[in-house]
Amino acid sequence: MGNTFGELFRITTFGESHGPAIGVIIDGCPAGLKIDQDFITRELARRRPGQSKITTQRKENDLPEILAGVFEGKSTGTPICIVIHNTDQRSRDYSHIAEKYRPSHADYTYQEKYGIRDYRGGGRSSARETAARVAAGAIARLFLIEKGIDVKAFVSEVGPVKLEIPYQDLNLDETDQNIVRCPDPFTAGKMIDFIDQTRKKRDTIGGIITGVIRGVPVGLGEPVFDKLHANLGRAMLSINAVKGFEYGSGFEGTKMYGSEHNDEFFKDEKGIIKTHTNYSGGIQGGISNGQDIYFRVAFKPVATLMKPQQSIDMKGKETTVEGKGRHDPCVVPRAVPIVEAMASLVIADHYLLNLKVKL
């Protein structure tokens, strides 16, 4: 049914954009984990709408309500259920497209697959669903923090504006110091200006988010079909508006000779095996090798435009569609915590899978 993700650390999300609430059930979280509800709330606040002039102005507090699986501030080992109530829906903003197919949305495919669709904000296909992922990802991240694993993401491209500084030379703790979530203030300013210009033209623009995972032990990932990078790719491509994923050298690696691309091993002064370079992106043979895991996720321009577009209605007649209401001109600033959440879920799941292998 496509609503569940993960093997041992497993989540199932539920709810629609304009329903009473959205939520998630987390199964497999180890017992005894300290559940910091303030941390979950802060992560949701990074994703929530209405943050700045370059995001949708829908106002949602996104306060998580934990209904089960936590006692006296710690996980009990039973399913954790978190609900986030929708409080600022404006379903009337979508009444004009009840019978129309919006270009590049899921309207047509949902109608054909199920014979029915919730046109209010896209229903289940709305990016509103990702709030549930962020809540679950926050718990996965709390688990990883205990293991010394750090998951961070940042905006590295918006349209033609590209961050040229390698992630190793950036202070990723400064990512949230500006509204576009780029850790370099100069590039961030150019990105913000470009998004604002795009918004004023009643158009949208895409971008790229870079993820970095540090402190991953050697050995995470399963051979053949459950390679670590394969599951990371699946996780990222499941996020709304994502059109591409690459890790390590990615597509640029195709331009290199093997003699340049191979990561040569050495043993450091502490006797730890490392590599001089990291074109592999911290993963070899589908298994983590102890180096930084880094990847890039490409997001398309938001499909809803505040200008007329040609389409057809449910009867096959030509029509015009124009966006109304509140929409993002660029999704990547709010997508940073979503990327971090999905990466955390994958690493937490593989961490537990690796423990099972060693038993």
C-alpha positions as CSV (number, residue, x, y, z in Angstrom):
1,M,0.0,0.0,0.0
2,G,3.1,2.3,0.1
3,N,2.4,3.9,3.5
4,T,5.1,2.0,5.5
5,F,8.8,2.5,5.4
6,G,11.7,0.6,7.1
7,E,12.4,-3.0,8.1
8,L,13.2,-3.0,11.9
9,F,12.8,0.7,12.6
10,R,9.5,1.0,10.7
11,I,7.1,3.8,10.3
12,T,3.6,4.1,8.9
13,T,2.2,7.6,8.2
14,F,-1.5,8.5,7.9
15,G,-3.7,11.5,7.2
16,E,-4.4,14.1,4.5
17,S,-3.5,17.7,4.0
18,H,-7.0,19.0,4.8
19,G,-8.2,16.3,7.1
20,P,-8.4,16.6,10.9
21,A,-4.8,15.5,11.5
22,I,-1.8,13.7,10.1
23,G,0.4,11.3,12.0
24,V,2.8,8.4,12.3
25,I,3.1,5.1,14.0
26,I,6.7,4.1,14.8
27,D,7.3,0.4,15.4
28,G,10.7,-1.1,16.4
29,C,12.1,1.9,18.4
30,P,14.2,0.3,21.1
31,A,12.9,0.6,24.7
32,G,14.5,3.0,27.1
33,L,15.3,5.8,24.5
34,K,14.8,9.2,26.1
35,I,12.1,10.9,24.0
36,D,12.7,14.7,24.0
37,Q,9.4,16.1,22.9
38,D,10.8,19.6,22.6
39,F,13.4,18.3,20.1
40,I,10.6,16.7,18.0
41,T,8.7,20.1,18.1
42,R,11.8,22.0,17.1
43,E,12.3,19.7,14.1
44,L,8.7,20.1,13.0
45,A,9.1,23.9,13.4
46,R,11.9,23.8,10.8
47,R,9.6,22.1,8.3
48,R,6.3,23.9,9.1
49,P,4.8,26.4,6.7
50,G,4.7,30.2,7.3
51,Q,8.3,30.5,8.3
52,S,9.3,33.4,6.0
53,K,8.6,35.4,2.9
54,I,10.0,32.6,0.7
55,T,7.6,29.9,2.0
56,T,3.9,29.3,1.9
57,Q,2.0,31.4,4.4
58,R,-0.2,28.6,5.7
59,K,0.0,28.8,9.5
60,E,0.4,25.5,11.3
61,N,2.0,25.2,14.7
62,D,2.7,21.5,14.1
63,L,2.6,20.5,17.7
64,P,3.2,16.8,18.1
65,E,0.9,14.8,20.4
66,I,2.3,11.5,21.6
67,L,-0.6,9.1,22.1
68,A,1.3,5.8,22.8
69,G,4.7,4.1,23.2
70,V,6.3,6.6,25.7
71,F,6.2,6.4,29.5
72,E,7.9,8.8,31.8
73,G,9.8,10.3,28.9
74,K,11.2,7.1,27.6
75,S,10.2,4.7,24.8
76,T,8.6,1.5,26.0
77,G,9.5,-0.7,23.0
78,T,5.8,-0.7,21.9
79,P,4.5,1.2,18.9
80,I,4.8,5.0,19.3
81,C,1.9,7.0,17.8
82,I,2.3,10.7,17.1
83,V,-0.5,12.9,15.9
84,I,-0.2,16.4,14.4
85,H,-3.5,18.3,14.2
86,N,-4.3,20.4,11.1
87,T,-5.5,23.8,12.2
88,D,-5.3,26.2,9.2
89,Q,-6.9,24.4,6.3
90,R,-8.6,26.5,3.6
91,S,-10.3,23.9,1.5
92,R,-12.2,26.6,-0.4
93,D,-8.9,27.6,-2.0
94,Y,-9.1,24.3,-4.0
95,S,-12.7,24.2,-5.0
96,H,-11.9,25.6,-8.4
97,I,-9.8,22.5,-9.3
98,A,-12.3,19.9,-8.0
99,E,-13.0,18.8,-11.6
100,K,-9.6,19.9,-13.1
101,Y,-6.2,18.2,-13.5
102,R,-3.4,20.5,-12.4
103,P,-0.2,20.2,-14.5
104,S,2.5,18.0,-12.9
105,H,0.4,17.2,-9.9
106,A,-0.9,13.8,-8.8
107,D,-4.6,14.7,-9.6
108,Y,-4.9,12.6,-12.8
109,T,-2.9,9.6,-11.6
110,Y,-4.8,9.4,-8.3
111,Q,-8.1,9.7,-10.1
112,E,-7.2,6.9,-12.6
113,K,-5.7,4.6,-9.9
114,Y,-8.3,4.9,-7.2
115,G,-11.4,6.3,-9.0
116,I,-11.6,9.0,-6.4
117,R,-9.3,11.8,-5.2
118,D,-9.2,14.4,-2.4
119,Y,-8.6,17.6,-4.3
120,R,-8.1,19.7,-1.1
121,G,-4.5,20.4,-1.2
122,G,-3.8,17.1,-2.9
123,G,-5.0,15.0,0.0
124,R,-2.5,12.2,0.7
125,S,-0.2,13.3,-2.1
126,S,0.4,16.7,-0.4
127,A,3.8,17.5,1.1
128,R,1.9,18.1,4.3
129,E,2.3,14.3,4.9
130,T,6.1,14.9,5.3
131,A,5.5,16.4,8.7
132,A,4.7,12.9,10.0
133,R,8.1,11.8,8.6
134,V,9.9,14.6,10.3
135,A,8.3,13.6,13.7
136,A,9.4,10.0,13.2
137,G,12.8,11.1,11.9
138,A,13.3,13.2,15.0
139,I,13.0,10.0,17.2
140,A,15.4,8.1,14.8
141,R,17.8,11.0,15.2
142,L,17.6,10.9,19.0
143,F,18.6,7.2,18.7
144,L,21.5,8.0,16.4
145,I,22.8,10.8,18.6
146,E,23.2,8.3,21.4
147,K,25.3,6.3,19.0
148,G,27.5,9.2,18.0
149,I,26.0,9.6,14.5
150,D,25.3,13.1,13.2
151,V,22.9,13.7,10.3
152,K,22.8,17.2,8.6
153,A,21.5,18.6,5.4
154,F,21.6,22.1,3.8
155,V,20.6,23.9,0.6
156,S,23.4,23.8,-1.9
157,E,21.6,25.0,-5.0
158,V,18.6,27.2,-5.9
159,G,18.0,27.4,-9.6
160,P,21.3,28.8,-11.1
161,V,22.7,29.9,-7.7
162,K,25.2,27.3,-6.5
163,L,27.2,26.9,-3.3
164,E,30.7,26.3,-4.5
165,I,32.3,25.7,-1.1
166,P,32.9,21.9,-0.2
167,Y,30.9,20.8,2.8
168,Q,34.1,20.0,4.7
169,D,34.9,23.7,4.7
170,L,31.5,24.8,6.0
171,N,30.1,25.0,9.5
172,L,26.9,23.1,9.1
173,D,25.8,24.2,12.5
174,E,25.1,27.6,10.8
175,T,22.6,26.2,8.3
176,D,19.6,27.5,10.2
177,Q,21.0,30.9,10.6
178,N,19.1,32.2,7.5
179,I,15.7,31.5,5.9
180,V,17.0,29.5,2.9
181,R,19.1,27.1,5.1
182,C,22.4,27.6,3.3
183,P,25.4,27.6,5.7
184,D,27.3,30.2,3.6
185,P,25.8,33.7,4.3
186,F,26.9,35.2,1.0
187,T,25.5,32.4,-1.2
188,A,22.4,32.3,1.0
189,G,21.7,36.0,0.3
190,K,21.9,35.4,-3.5
191,M,19.5,32.4,-3.1
192,I,17.0,34.4,-1.1
193,D,17.0,37.2,-3.6
194,F,16.5,34.7,-6.5
195,I,13.6,33.0,-4.8
196,D,12.0,36.3,-3.9
197,Q,12.3,37.5,-7.5
198,T,10.7,34.2,-8.7
199,R,7.8,34.7,-6.2
200,K,7.2,38.2,-7.5
201,K,7.0,36.8,-11.0
202,R,4.3,34.4,-9.8
203,D,6.5,31.5,-10.7
204,T,8.5,28.7,-8.9
205,I,12.0,27.3,-8.9
206,G,13.7,24.1,-7.9
207,G,17.0,23.4,-6.1
208,I,19.3,20.8,-4.5
209,I,19.9,19.7,-0.9
210,T,23.1,18.1,0.2
211,G,23.1,15.6,3.0
212,V,26.1,14.7,5.2
213,I,26.1,11.8,7.7
214,R,29.1,11.6,10.0
215,G,30.1,9.0,12.6
216,V,28.6,6.0,10.8
217,P,30.3,2.8,11.8
218,V,31.7,0.3,9.3
219,G,29.3,-2.4,8.3
220,L,25.9,-0.8,7.8
221,G,24.0,-2.0,4.7
222,E,23.0,-5.4,3.3
223,P,24.3,-7.1,0.2
224,V,22.5,-7.0,-3.2
225,F,19.0,-5.4,-2.9
226,D,19.2,-3.6,0.4
227,K,22.5,-1.8,-0.1
228,L,22.8,1.3,2.1
229,H,22.9,3.7,-0.8
230,A,19.9,2.0,-2.5
231,N,17.8,2.5,0.6
232,L,19.0,6.1,1.0
233,G,18.0,6.6,-2.6
234,R,14.6,5.1,-2.1
235,A,14.0,7.2,1.0
236,M,14.9,10.5,-0.8
237,L,13.0,9.7,-4.0
238,S,9.9,9.0,-1.9
239,I,9.9,12.7,-0.8
240,N,7.5,14.9,-2.7
241,A,9.0,16.9,-5.7
242,V,12.3,14.9,-5.7
243,K,13.6,14.2,-9.2
244,G,17.1,12.9,-8.6
245,F,19.5,11.4,-6.1
246,E,23.3,10.9,-6.2
247,Y,25.8,10.0,-3.6
248,G,29.6,10.3,-3.4
249,S,31.0,11.5,-6.7
250,G,27.7,10.8,-8.4
251,F,27.3,11.7,-12.0
252,E,30.6,13.7,-12.0
253,G,32.4,10.5,-11.3
254,T,31.7,9.3,-14.8
255,K,34.2,11.9,-16.0
256,M,37.1,10.6,-14.0
257,Y,39.6,7.8,-14.7
258,G,39.6,4.8,-12.4
259,S,43.1,5.8,-11.2
260,E,41.7,9.1,-10.0
261,H,38.4,7.8,-8.6
262,N,39.6,4.9,-6.5
263,D,39.7,5.7,-2.8
264,E,43.1,4.3,-1.6
265,F,43.2,2.9,1.9
266,F,45.7,3.8,4.7
267,K,45.9,3.2,8.5
268,D,46.0,6.4,10.7
269,E,48.1,6.9,13.8
270,K,45.4,5.2,15.9
271,G,45.4,2.2,13.7
272,I,42.0,3.0,12.1
273,I,41.6,2.1,8.4
274,K,40.6,5.1,6.4
275,T,40.7,6.3,2.7
276,H,42.7,9.3,1.3
277,T,39.7,10.4,-0.8
278,N,36.0,9.7,-0.5
279,Y,34.6,9.5,-4.0
280,S,32.7,6.4,-2.8
281,G,30.6,8.6,-0.5
282,G,31.3,6.5,2.6
283,I,29.7,3.4,1.0
284,Q,31.4,0.5,-0.8
285,G,29.7,-2.6,-2.0
286,G,26.5,-1.2,-0.5
287,I,28.1,-1.2,3.0
288,S,29.3,1.8,5.0
289,N,33.1,2.0,5.3
290,G,33.3,4.5,8.2
291,Q,33.9,7.6,6.1
292,D,31.4,10.5,5.7
293,I,28.3,9.6,3.8
294,Y,27.3,12.5,1.6
295,F,24.6,12.8,-1.1
296,R,22.6,15.3,-3.1
297,V,18.9,15.4,-3.6
298,A,17.3,17.3,-6.6
299,F,13.9,19.0,-6.1
300,K,11.8,20.1,-9.0
301,P,10.0,23.5,-9.1
302,V,6.8,23.6,-7.2
303,A,4.0,22.6,-9.6
304,T,1.4,25.1,-8.4
305,L,1.8,28.4,-10.2
306,M,0.0,31.6,-9.5
307,K,-0.4,32.1,-13.3
308,P,-2.7,30.5,-15.9
309,Q,-1.8,27.1,-17.3
310,Q,-3.5,25.0,-19.9
311,S,-5.0,21.6,-18.9
312,I,-8.1,19.4,-19.2
313,D,-10.9,18.6,-16.8
314,M,-12.3,15.2,-15.8
315,K,-14.5,15.1,-18.9
316,G,-11.5,15.6,-21.2
317,K,-12.4,19.2,-22.0
318,E,-9.7,21.9,-22.3
319,T,-9.6,24.3,-19.4
320,T,-7.3,26.8,-17.7
321,V,-5.8,26.2,-14.2
322,E,-4.5,28.9,-12.0
323,G,-3.2,28.4,-8.5
324,K,-4.9,30.1,-5.5
325,G,-4.2,30.2,-1.9
326,R,-0.8,29.7,-0.2
327,H,2.1,27.9,-1.9
328,D,5.9,27.8,-1.7
329,P,7.8,29.5,-4.5
330,C,10.7,27.1,-3.7
331,V,10.4,23.9,-1.6
332,V,14.0,23.3,-0.7
333,P,14.3,25.6,2.5
334,R,11.5,23.6,4.2
335,A,12.7,20.3,2.7
336,V,16.0,20.3,4.6
337,P,14.5,18.7,7.8
338,I,12.6,16.2,5.6
339,V,15.9,15.0,4.0
340,E,17.5,14.8,7.5
341,A,14.5,12.8,8.8
342,M,14.5,10.3,6.0
343,A,18.3,9.8,6.2
344,S,18.0,9.3,9.9
345,L,15.3,6.6,9.5
346,V,17.5,4.7,7.0
347,I,20.6,4.8,9.2
348,A,18.6,3.9,12.3
349,D,17.0,0.9,10.5
350,H,20.3,-0.3,9.2
351,Y,22.0,0.1,12.6
352,L,19.4,-2.2,14.1
353,L,19.7,-4.6,11.1
354,N,23.4,-4.8,11.6
355,L,23.0,-5.6,15.3
356,K,20.7,-8.4,14.3
357,V,23.3,-9.8,11.9
358,K,25.9,-9.9,14.7
359,L,23.7,-11.7,17.1
